[in-house]
């Protein structure tokens, strides 16, 4: 699959087959995330892979509220993305430039994970709406650490949707805004 096909196929999957995901495939996705660039090579991430059905159900319940993310309790794998401290140089740069480099870095690493999953025939969904304190407690994440995102992972049980995006002219310009 070439890159254009890969980014066309990558979508948010909210319905999965009951089939488990081989650890080797999960590790390939983790390796893709590990290789992502980050500000000053800070690598401010830790991925907690959950494949225990009971724990997934509990985390899924923590993600489901106000009618959102009901599917998360019935997925083969959930990955909690834990924010780690940036190194000194990245932290200073982030403060001086008033840019949250660690969150940008997480976004890059998470998309690397998702693109690798897509290449492996797996689906993912990035979830930002969940009870973070409850998930942290369930996973034994140390106090003071944040979990900005959850990722669901599994074999999709849905069709590839046509992407509806703004036209290129609306989202880009040349030489000035």
N, C-alpha and C positions, 0 to 999 in steps of 0.2 A: 504494500500500500504506500503510495507516495504521500507527501505531507499535505497536499491539498485535499486528498481523499480522507486522510486522517482527521483533519479539522472539520471536514464536512460531516463525518460520522460521529464525532464526539458530541454527545448531547447529555442532558440531565435525565437519567433513567430513574423512574419511580415505580417500576414494576419488574420484579426479578423472578427467574425460575428458582425452584427450591434446591437446585444443584449447588453443592459446595464448591468453593474455589480452592484449587490446589495451592499449597503454601509456596511453591516455586513461582507461580504467577504473581502472588501477592508480593513476594520478595523482588521480582522484576520491577514492579510498580514502585516499591520503596527505593530501589536502586536508582530509578529514574529521578525520583524526588531528591535523593541524596546528592545527585550530580548537578542539581540546579544551581545557577549562580546566586550569590547573595552579596550584599554590601560588605566590602572588606572581608569577604569570605567568612562571614560571621556564622552562617548556618544556624539561625535561631529557631530550630524546630526539633520536635521529637514526635514520632508517630506511634500511637498505641493501637495495635491491631487487635480487634475483638472478633473472635469467631465462635465463642461460646453462646449457644442459642438463648440460654436464660439471661445472660448479661446483655445480649443484643436486644432482647425483649424489653429489659429495663431501660436501656439507653434509648431505645425507640420510643418508649413511653415518655421519657424526658424530652424528647424532640417533638412530640405530638401535642400541640395545643392550638386553640383557636382554629381548629380544622386543618392545621398545617402538618405536613410530614407524617401522616398516619402510616404510610408505607414503611417507615424506618424500623418498625418493630419486627418486620418480617423480611429481613435481608440476610444474605449469607455472611457478609462481613461489614463491620463498621470500623472506621479508622478515626480515632480522635487525634486532631492536630494540636499539639501542645506548643505554646509559644515559649521559647527558651530565651535567655538573656543574649543580647548582642555583645560582640566583643567591644572593647573600649573605643577603638577607632570608629566603628559603625555607630556607636551610641553618641559620640561627640558630633559626628557628621549629621546624624539625625536631629540632634538638638540645634546645632548651628544653622542648618538649612530648613528647620521646621518641617521635616518630612519623616513620616513613620516608616523608615526603611525596613524594619522587621516585618511589618504587615505586607509590604510590597514583596519582600523575600518569600514569605509564606505563600503568597498568591502564585508566585512563579513555581515554587516547589510542588504545590498542590496541582497546578495545571500539568506539570511534567508527569505526576502520578496519573492523572486522568488520561492524558494522551497515551501513555504506555498501556494503561488498562484498555483503552479503545483498540490499540494495535493488537492486543491479546484476545479480542472478541468479548471483552467485559464492559459492563456499563458502570457509570458512577453518577453520584449526585453530591454536590457540595451543599452542605446544610449549615446555615448560620443561625437559624432560629431554634434554640433548645435551652433547657434549664442547665446552664453551665455548672452551677454549684453541685447539682445532683449528679451530673456526669463525672465531674472531678472526684466526688466522693466514691462513686461506683468503681472508678478505675484507680483509686489510690493516688491521684495526682497531688503532689505536695501543695500545701496552702501557699497562696501567693502566685502560683503559676496560672496562666490563662489558657483556655481552650477556645480559640476563636472559631474553629470549624470542625465539623464532622464530615466524613466522606462515607457514602455507602458504596459497596462494591459487590458485583455479582454478574451473572449471565442475564442479559436483558430478556424480558418477556414482553416486548413491545416493538412496534415498527419504527423505523427511522423516520423522524419527522422532517418536513421541509423547514429550513431555517428562514425565519422572517426577520430581516434586519433592515436598518435604515440604509438608504443608498449611500454609496461611497462619497458622493458630493456633499452630503449632509454631515458626515462625520470627519471630513478631512479638508485641508486647504494647503496651498503651496505658498511659501514665502511670507505669509501673514495670515492672521486669523480671519 
